[in-house]
Amino acid sequence: MDKDISAHSGLEGRLLALIAPAVEEMGYEIVRVAVLGRERPTVQIMADRADGMLINVEDCERISHAVGAVLDVEDPIPGAWTLEVSSAGIDRPLTRAKDWTRFAGHQAKAEVLVPIEGRRRFAGISLGSDGTVARMRLDDGTEVALPLAEIRKARLVLTDALIEDSARMVQPATDAGVEQDGTKEPPASRVH
């Protein structure tokens, strides 16, 4: 399991620990796990292919079946729930140190739990991560180090450069999970 997914705790952390081995064995990596709603919660899984290519609908379906089987057996969520598996998308969340490094040079936004020099929100260019902090060059040219454990949320900003770089990660059009007009196909969903 990816040791640098620091944002997962509580139920989401337990789910990550349960499903990560099966997902990684299949050649995928979990980017984020989120549990939304109370009456009938939705378990959202965002995943990447371990080879760096963008995942497609068939990948999401395979992950959904494997994760659904694990969660059905382990039963960590009482009552009915829905499982939703999707790609992280182009303007993806940055949840791991390697995400900050992989997308170095691209614009990002981040919010930290504890203010740094009086600020909680930052926007600028990702400069990568050393495993403990994510570095950004802000619009005014200054650099900031954001402790990974203190990042509440972070994501890439959709730009032409990011779209161009992401296009290089797409498999051939018939297997890419992306329609010809460039829109993302809906996530694979199952009710449990």
Secondary structure by P-SEA (a helix, b strand, c coil): cccccccccaaaaaaaaacaaaaaaacbbbcccccccccbbbbbbbbbbcccccccaaaaaaaaaaaaaaaaaaccccccbbbbbbccccccccccaaaaaaacccccccccccccccccccbbbbccccccbbbbbccccbbbbbccccccbbbbcccaaaaaaaaaaccccccccccccccccccccccc
